[in-house]
């Protein structure tokens, strides 16, 4: 009688669990625990990019090298690019 009043929802914690667990197999979202194909999940492709993370004290060492003129930003970027392409 009041079917239009019922709203199906998924708890946010379960949604997060499923999305963190899903694996991309040939563009299909597979839930590894059951092997189920999740056709309601889609993967978006994006351009590759370089990301740098500092180790402890790394940010300070880099800043000091810039200030002392020992290192330039363009040298750092060139080195990152070489590492990203595997050379």
PyMOL commands that set and color helices and strands:
alter all, ss='L'
color gray80, all
select helices_A, chain A and resi 3-5+12-21+58-68+73-84
alter helices_A, ss='H'
color red, helices_A
select strands_A, chain A and resi 23-25+28-31+36-37
alter strands_A, ss='S'
color yellow, strands_A
deselect
rebuild
show_as cartoon
